[in-house]
């Protein structure tokens, strides 16, 4: 599979190893500063895309498929290894914790003041 000419902001964040929120903020900064700062991007039909060539220039190395692939989660790695995720023991039930009610804080007595009237 060839690397696409334009990446989503999330794919670009994986390449740069930064968070999604930071990546979106940096693309916004690029647009607000007319390209002086931030992650280079273009807006196409209301969607933000990062040109692969600009990202390679910024990263200083070529981008391959493995750098833009979604990270493997523990559940995914278990499926890849041919094992199953942890399952509840047979005969046990999972219950939701009960909601604790708030105790009534009002009392039948009027509050007393620390000074005499």
FILO-632191 format. One record per residue (C-alpha): x, z, y; residue in one letter; residue number from 0. Coordinates in Angstrom, 1 decimal. Layout:
+--------+--------+--------+-----+-----+
!      X !      Z !      Y ! res !   n !
+--------+--------+--------+-----+-----+
!      X !      Z !      Y !   A ! NUM !
...
+--------+--------+--------+-----+-----+
//
This chain:
+--------+--------+--------+-----+-----+
!      X !      Z !      Y ! res !   n !
+--------+--------+--------+-----+-----+
!    0.0 !    0.0 !    0.0 !   X !   0 !
!    1.4 !   -1.0 !    3.4 !   X !   1 !
!    1.3 !    1.4 !    6.4 !   X !   2 !
!   -1.4 !    0.3 !    8.8 !   X !   3 !
!   -0.5 !   -0.8 !   12.3 !   X !   4 !
!   -2.6 !    2.0 !   13.8 !   X !   5 !
!   -3.0 !    5.5 !   12.5 !   X !   6 !
!   -5.7 !    8.0 !   13.2 !   X !   7 !
!   -4.7 !   11.1 !   15.3 !   X !   8 !
!   -4.9 !   13.2 !   12.1 !   X !   9 !
!   -2.6 !   10.9 !   10.2 !   X !  10 !
!   -0.2 !   10.9 !   13.2 !   X !  11 !
!   -0.3 !   14.7 !   13.2 !   X !  12 !
!    0.8 !   14.7 !    9.5 !   X !  13 !
!    3.7 !   12.5 !   10.3 !   X !  14 !
!    4.8 !   14.7 !   13.2 !   X !  15 !
!    4.0 !   17.9 !   11.2 !   X !  16 !
!    1.8 !   19.3 !   14.0 !   X !  17 !
!   -1.7 !   20.6 !   14.0 !   X !  18 !
!   -4.8 !   18.5 !   14.5 !   X !  19 !
!   -5.7 !   20.2 !   17.7 !   X !  20 !
!   -2.3 !   19.9 !   19.2 !   X !  21 !
!   -2.2 !   16.2 !   18.3 !   X !  22 !
!   -5.6 !   15.5 !   20.0 !   X !  23 !
!   -4.4 !   17.4 !   23.1 !   X !  24 !
!   -1.2 !   15.4 !   23.2 !   X !  25 !
!   -3.1 !   12.1 !   23.0 !   X !  26 !
!   -5.4 !   13.3 !   25.8 !   X !  27 !
!   -2.3 !   14.2 !   27.8 !   X !  28 !
!   -0.9 !   10.6 !   27.2 !   X !  29 !
!   -4.1 !    9.1 !   28.6 !   X !  30 !
!   -4.3 !   11.5 !   31.5 !   X !  31 !
!   -0.7 !   10.9 !   32.6 !   X !  32 !
!   -0.8 !    7.1 !   32.2 !   X !  33 !
!    1.6 !    7.2 !   29.3 !   X !  34 !
!    4.3 !    9.4 !   30.9 !   X !  35 !
!    3.8 !   12.3 !   28.5 !   X !  36 !
!    2.2 !   13.0 !   25.1 !   X !  37 !
!    1.6 !   11.0 !   21.9 !   X !  38 !
!    1.3 !    7.2 !   22.6 !   X !  39 !
!   -2.2 !    6.1 !   21.8 !   X !  40 !
!   -4.9 !    3.5 !   22.5 !   X !  41 !
!   -8.6 !    3.9 !   22.7 !   X !  42 !
!  -10.6 !    1.3 !   20.7 !   X !  43 !
!  -14.4 !    1.5 !   20.9 !   X !  44 !
!  -14.3 !    5.1 !   21.8 !   X !  45 !
!  -11.9 !    6.0 !   19.0 !   X !  46 !
!   -8.3 !    7.1 !   19.5 !   X !  47 !
!   -5.6 !    5.4 !   17.5 !   X !  48 !
!   -1.8 !    5.8 !   17.5 !   X !  49 !
!    0.3 !    2.7 !   17.1 !   X !  50 !
!    2.6 !    3.0 !   14.1 !   X !  51 !
!    5.5 !    1.3 !   15.9 !   X !  52 !
!    5.3 !    3.8 !   18.8 !   X !  53 !
!    5.1 !    6.7 !   16.4 !   X !  54 !
!    8.2 !    5.5 !   14.5 !   X !  55 !
!   10.0 !    5.2 !   17.8 !   X !  56 !
!    9.0 !    8.8 !   18.7 !   X !  57 !
!    9.8 !   10.2 !   15.2 !   X !  58 !
!   13.1 !    8.2 !   15.1 !   X !  59 !
!   12.5 !    7.0 !   11.6 !   X !  60 !
!   10.3 !    4.6 !    9.6 !   X !  61 !
!    6.9 !    5.9 !    8.4 !   X !  62 !
!    6.0 !    5.4 !    4.8 !   X !  63 !
!    2.7 !    6.0 !    2.9 !   X !  64 !
!    3.8 !    9.5 !    1.7 !   X !  65 !
!    4.2 !   10.8 !    5.2 !   X !  66 !
!    0.6 !    9.9 !    6.2 !   X !  67 !
!   -1.0 !   11.0 !    2.9 !   X !  68 !
!   -3.4 !   14.0 !    3.0 !   X !  69 !
!   -1.7 !   17.2 !    1.8 !   X !  70 !
!   -2.4 !   18.3 !   -1.8 !   X !  71 !
!   -4.6 !   21.4 !   -1.9 !   X !  72 !
!   -4.3 !   23.9 !   -4.8 !   X !  73 !
!   -7.5 !   22.6 !   -6.3 !   X !  74 !
!   -6.2 !   19.1 !   -6.1 !   X !  75 !
!   -2.9 !   20.0 !   -7.7 !   X !  76 !
!   -4.8 !   21.7 !  -10.6 !   X !  77 !
!   -6.8 !   18.5 !  -11.2 !   X !  78 !
!   -3.6 !   16.5 !  -11.0 !   X !  79 !
!   -1.9 !   18.7 !  -13.5 !   X !  80 !
!   -4.8 !   18.4 !  -15.9 !   X !  81 !
!   -5.9 !   22.0 !  -15.6 !   X !  82 !
!   -9.1 !   23.5 !  -14.2 !   X !  83 !
!   -9.4 !   25.8 !  -11.3 !   X !  84 !
!  -10.1 !   29.4 !  -11.9 !   X !  85 !
!  -13.6 !   29.9 !  -13.2 !   X !  86 !
!  -15.6 !   33.1 !  -13.4 !   X !  87 !
!  -15.6 !   34.9 !  -16.7 !   X !  88 !
!  -18.6 !   34.1 !  -18.9 !   X !  89 !
!  -21.2 !   36.8 !  -18.8 !   X !  90 !
!  -20.4 !   37.9 !  -15.2 !   X !  91 !
!  -22.5 !   37.1 !  -12.3 !   X !  92 !
!  -21.4 !   36.7 !   -8.7 !   X !  93 !
!  -23.4 !   38.6 !   -6.2 !   X !  94 !
!  -23.4 !   38.4 !   -2.5 !   X !  95 !
!  -22.6 !   41.6 !   -0.7 !   X !  96 !
!  -25.7 !   43.3 !    0.6 !   X !  97 !
!  -26.3 !   43.3 !    4.3 !   X !  98 !
!  -25.9 !   46.8 !    5.7 !   X !  99 !
!  -28.6 !   47.8 !    8.1 !   X ! 100 !
!  -27.8 !   49.4 !   11.4 !   X ! 101 !
!  -28.7 !   53.0 !   11.6 !   X ! 102 !
!  -31.2 !   53.9 !   14.3 !   X ! 103 !
!  -29.2 !   55.3 !   17.1 !   X ! 104 !
!  -32.1 !   56.6 !   19.1 !   X ! 105 !
!  -33.0 !   60.2 !   18.8 !   X ! 106 !
!  -36.2 !   62.0 !   19.6 !   X ! 107 !
!  -34.4 !   64.2 !   22.1 !   X ! 108 !
!  -33.7 !   63.2 !   25.6 !   X ! 109 !
!  -30.0 !   63.0 !   26.4 !   X ! 110 !
!  -28.6 !   66.1 !   28.0 !   X ! 111 !
!  -26.5 !   65.8 !   31.1 !   X ! 112 !
!  -23.3 !   67.8 !   31.7 !   X ! 113 !
!  -24.5 !   69.2 !   35.0 !   X ! 114 !
!  -27.5 !   71.2 !   36.1 !   X ! 115 !
!  -30.2 !   69.7 !   38.3 !   X ! 116 !
+--------+--------+--------+-----+-----+
//
